[in-house]
Amino acid sequence: MKHSSKRRNVYRGPKQTGPQKPVVYRRGVKKQSTSRISLWLYILGGIFLLLVFVGVLFWIIHRKNGGGNSRTTDANGDITSVTVEPSLNPVTITPTGLSTPKSTEDESASAPLPGYSSPDFDHLRELMLQLINQERKNVYLDPVEVDLVAQKAGQEHADEMAELGYLSHWDIDGFGPDYRYSRVGGTDYVQENVASYSFRYNSGAPAPINDWDGVVAQIHANLMESEGHRANILDEAHTHLGIGIAYNPLSGEVRVAQEFVNSYSRSSRLPFWVRSGDRIVLRGTFSPEISESIAILTYEPFPEPMSLEQLKKTRTYASTAQKIEDLDMSISEENFVIEVILGASAMQGIYHVEVFSNLPSAGQIQIIDQIFEVR
C-alpha cells in the first residue's frame, strides 16, 4: 500500500521554548519540582539573617551610647526612655527602668562606678553657655558672658544639691540664690535656673554616663521646654551668666545651677555684717543705657534650716524680703551714692539694698541686690 505524501495534522502538545524538567506523577498526583521549593527557602532564610544582623547592629550602637541618649540600653539589652517632670521649677530628668547588670547586682548602691573618672566640667559649662547663647541668637538677643562670681555661687549650690540628693532654689540652710550670690561677693541682681539629671539602675546603683555632651544637651532642651526656665534664658535684660555643674558618682545624680545676672553698674561691696546704729554707703557707676533709677531697703528674717523633704517640695523661688523704706540716692552724671542709716533698734535679720532702673528695650528691671546682715 502506498502512503499518502500529504502531511497529517497531528497534535503534538504545546510548543516548548526551552529545556524543561519533566513533570513527575506519583500515584496520579503531580509532584512539584524540588528546586523551586529550595529557592524559596533560601530567600526566606536570607531575609531572616538580614533582620537578625540589623537588630544586633542597633543593639550594639545603643549599648555604646548607654548613658547619654534619650533611649539607651543596658548590658542586658533592656530599653529605657527618659521621663521628664512637668515644666515647673525645678526641672528634673530621670531615666528609669534600667536593669542592673549581673556583674553589679551584689554591689552596694552607694559604691561609685568601677574606673570612674570625673567629667570635664569646664568643657560642659562652656557647652551649656554655647547652647544658651545660640538660643538667644535665634531670637536676636545679645549673648551672655561668663560671670565668675555668679559661677562660684552656682557651683557651690550645685555641689551641695548633688551631694545631698535634692533639687531646689533654696539650700540646706534655707537661703535662696540672691543670698548665695551676694554672700560670695556679687553686687548685681541674679535669677536662677536649676535642673537635675538622674541615671541609675533599678537597684539604685549609678549607671555609667558615657555621653556627657548629650546629657548637657538634654538638660538644656528640657529647660527650654519649661516656660519659666525658657523666659529666664531668653530674658533680654540678662548680660552675664554663671554655671555650676556637679555629679555624684555614688548616686548617679547630676545637678545644674544657672545664675543669670543683670550687670548694669559697677559698685562697691557693702559689708556683709552690720550692727544696729551703723551707717553704710554704697557707691558706684551706672551703665549709660539705663535711666530713672530708684533704690529701696527691704528686710527678711533669718531663715530656718530646711530638711531634705522640705527642699524636695519647693518649686519657683520668690524672695520673702519686704520693703522697709525708700532710700535717698544722689546721682551725678553716671555716678551714684546710696546711704543707709540703721536705727539703734534695727531688727536682726537680712537686709537688701535694691536698685531698679529703666532699660529702654525692657522697661523697669532690677540691677542691684546687695545683702547685709544685722545680728
Secondary structure by P-SEA (a helix, b strand, c coil): cccccccccccccccccccccccccccccccccaaaaaaaaaaaaaaaaaaaaaaaaaaaaaaaaccccccccccccbbbbbbbcccccbbbbbbccccccccccccccccccccccccaaaaaaaaaaaaaaaaaaaabbbbbbbbaaaaaaaaaaaaaaaaaccccccccccccaaaaaaaacccbbbbbcccbbbbbcccccccccccaaaaaaaaaaaaaacaaaaaaaaccccccbbbbbbbcccccbbbbbbbbbbccbbbbbccccccccbbbbbbbcccccccbbbbbbbbbcccccccaaaaaaccbbbbcccccbbbbbbbccccbbbbbbbcccccbbbbbbbbbbbcccccccccbbbbbbcc
